[in-house]
Amino acid sequence: MPARHQANDAPAQAAREAVAGLTPAVVISGGSRGLGLALAKVFAARGSRVVIIARDQIALTAAAHKIEVATGVKATAIVCDVTSTSAFATIAEQLQANRLYLDVLVNNAGIGLAGPFSSHDDHDIDRLIAINIASVTRLTRRALPDLIARRRGGIINIGSLGAYVPGAHQAAYYASKAYVLSLTEALATECSGTSVKIAVAVPGPINTTFHAEMGAEQSLYRTLIPQMSADRVARSIYWQFTLGKRVILPGIVTPCLALALKYLPHPITVPLVAWLLKKPMA
Ligand SMILES: NC(=O)c1ccc[n+]([C@@H]2O[C@H](COP(=O)([O-])OP(=O)(O)OC[C@H]3O[C@@H](n4cnc5c(N)ncnc54)[C@H](OP(=O)(O)O)[C@@H]3O)[C@@H](O)[C@H]2O)c1
């Protein structure tokens, strides 16, 4: 056994030497507010160098400043639209310019879309697929080979409790998170034995501006399902990821809801979820 480990370690050693002199970074998409910003603060508070990504430069710079004030750790801001096919190259270039390398990737940027599916614009559905599915897939695919070569680091993809059940009135959003859950669990299995941690976080509702952004603020789930703070969800994701958990269910209520959604029959759960998600008539 020890001989086999040594043989396997030589290429990993070489891959690590290729980034010698650079600082490992936790790269978080959608880090300018909400869960992404909370995750950046948690990682920074534990001494990690964090890099946050979003499109709005002013909000991103303010968020980096908040992280530095709260934790005393430098945060780097990269203005980038993750849906761009050149996003990974842009991120890699900026990391190199800051003497950093990607050690942990957090695919957190995501958007929702509420209302009847037939009423959505093609453009809004394409945008949701581009952010929640295509960019997560592309960035994960591009980041993985180096992580595997170095035999360290990891990827956290942010899914949702909605991954476990079809969500009428947020149909495309729920379906996108089912994809994220499925993809990430499969990759975690493919990567077992590589020392690279692959996890999917499956939070229930979080108190962020996400719901208002998609016009779902008045839906019943906002009042009937307990909402967690972004800080609490972020702490839970951090600890469970550190411990090597593959499917991260933050808090106490979320694991119970996940169990119910997984094991109760769809004829019960799908109409119930539809009722919770439906927007009230104007
Ligand atoms: N809130 C919830 O109840 C909840 C529950 C379960 C799962 N989640 C998931 O958790 C994640 C974060 O949600 P949140 O509530 O924190 O959302 P949020 O408050 O709306 O923040 C979204 C972040 O993503 C960034 N972003 C959006 N589009 C982007 C793009 N194309 N490129 C780069 N960055 C982009 C936004 O900045 P810019 O707009 O400046 O780019 C912002 O920083 C999402 O994946 C969401 O699906 C949320």
PDBQT file of the ligand as one rigid body, heavy atoms in Angstrom, charges set to zero:
ROOT
HETATM    1  N1  LIG A 301     -32.518  32.288  -1.409  1.00  0.00    +0.000 N 
HETATM    2  C1  LIG A 301     -33.010  31.072  -1.277  1.00  0.00    +0.000 C 
HETATM    3  O1  LIG A 301     -34.078  30.852  -0.658  1.00  0.00    +0.000 OA
HETATM    4  C2  LIG A 301     -32.270  29.900  -1.849  1.00  0.00    +0.000 A 
HETATM    5  C3  LIG A 301     -32.660  28.604  -1.437  1.00  0.00    +0.000 A 
HETATM    6  C4  LIG A 301     -31.985  27.501  -1.971  1.00  0.00    +0.000 A 
HETATM    7  C5  LIG A 301     -30.960  27.691  -2.882  1.00  0.00    +0.000 A 
HETATM    8  N2  LIG A 301     -30.607  28.955  -3.251  1.00  0.00    +0.000 N 
HETATM    9  C6  LIG A 301     -29.520  29.100  -4.223  1.00  0.00    +0.000 C 
HETATM   10  O2  LIG A 301     -28.456  29.796  -3.578  1.00  0.00    +0.000 OA
HETATM   11  C7  LIG A 301     -27.711  30.551  -4.554  1.00  0.00    +0.000 C 
HETATM   12  C8  LIG A 301     -27.567  31.977  -4.078  1.00  0.00    +0.000 C 
HETATM   13  O3  LIG A 301     -28.852  32.500  -3.857  1.00  0.00    +0.000 OA
HETATM   14  P1  LIG A 301     -29.075  33.914  -3.132  1.00  0.00    +0.000 P 
HETATM   15  O4  LIG A 301     -30.388  33.830  -2.458  1.00  0.00    +0.000 OA
HETATM   16  O5  LIG A 301     -27.868  34.307  -2.370  1.00  0.00    +0.000 OA
HETATM   17  O6  LIG A 301     -29.227  34.849  -4.444  1.00  0.00    +0.000 OA
HETATM   18  P2  LIG A 301     -29.062  36.435  -4.590  1.00  0.00    +0.000 P 
HETATM   19  O7  LIG A 301     -29.118  37.105  -3.263  1.00  0.00    +0.000 OA
HETATM   20  O8  LIG A 301     -30.036  36.850  -5.655  1.00  0.00    +0.000 OA
HETATM   21  O9  LIG A 301     -27.553  36.589  -5.168  1.00  0.00    +0.000 OA
HETATM   22  C9  LIG A 301     -27.231  36.111  -6.436  1.00  0.00    +0.000 C 
HETATM   23  C10 LIG A 301     -25.764  36.417  -6.717  1.00  0.00    +0.000 C 
HETATM   24  O10 LIG A 301     -25.439  35.861  -7.995  1.00  0.00    +0.000 OA
HETATM   25  C11 LIG A 301     -24.835  36.894  -8.817  1.00  0.00    +0.000 C 
HETATM   26  N3  LIG A 301     -25.128  36.599 -10.206  1.00  0.00    +0.000 N 
HETATM   27  C12 LIG A 301     -26.344  36.501 -10.802  1.00  0.00    +0.000 A 
HETATM   28  N4  LIG A 301     -26.187  36.264 -12.113  1.00  0.00    +0.000 NA
HETATM   29  C13 LIG A 301     -24.854  36.188 -12.359  1.00  0.00    +0.000 A 
HETATM   30  C14 LIG A 301     -24.060  35.958 -13.513  1.00  0.00    +0.000 A 
HETATM   31  N5  LIG A 301     -24.623  35.745 -14.713  1.00  0.00    +0.000 N 
HETATM   32  N6  LIG A 301     -22.714  35.949 -13.386  1.00  0.00    +0.000 NA
HETATM   33  C15 LIG A 301     -22.128  36.170 -12.184  1.00  0.00    +0.000 A 
HETATM   34  N7  LIG A 301     -22.826  36.376 -11.051  1.00  0.00    +0.000 NA
HETATM   35  C16 LIG A 301     -24.172  36.398 -11.139  1.00  0.00    +0.000 A 
HETATM   36  C17 LIG A 301     -25.450  38.197  -8.290  1.00  0.00    +0.000 C 
HETATM   37  O11 LIG A 301     -24.667  39.344  -8.576  1.00  0.00    +0.000 OA
HETATM   38  P3  LIG A 301     -24.868  40.208  -9.963  1.00  0.00    +0.000 P 
HETATM   39  O12 LIG A 301     -26.346  40.315 -10.178  1.00  0.00    +0.000 OA
HETATM   40  O13 LIG A 301     -24.168  41.504  -9.712  1.00  0.00    +0.000 OA
HETATM   41  O14 LIG A 301     -24.184  39.418 -11.040  1.00  0.00    +0.000 OA
HETATM   42  C18 LIG A 301     -25.438  37.909  -6.792  1.00  0.00    +0.000 C 
HETATM   43  O15 LIG A 301     -24.142  38.121  -6.271  1.00  0.00    +0.000 OA
HETATM   44  C19 LIG A 301     -28.473  30.388  -5.879  1.00  0.00    +0.000 C 
HETATM   45  O16 LIG A 301     -27.874  29.362  -6.634  1.00  0.00    +0.000 OA
HETATM   46  C20 LIG A 301     -29.866  29.947  -5.432  1.00  0.00    +0.000 C 
HETATM   47  O17 LIG A 301     -30.513  29.189  -6.423  1.00  0.00    +0.000 OA
HETATM   48  C21 LIG A 301     -31.224  30.063  -2.760  1.00  0.00    +0.000 A 
ENDROOT
TORSDOF 0
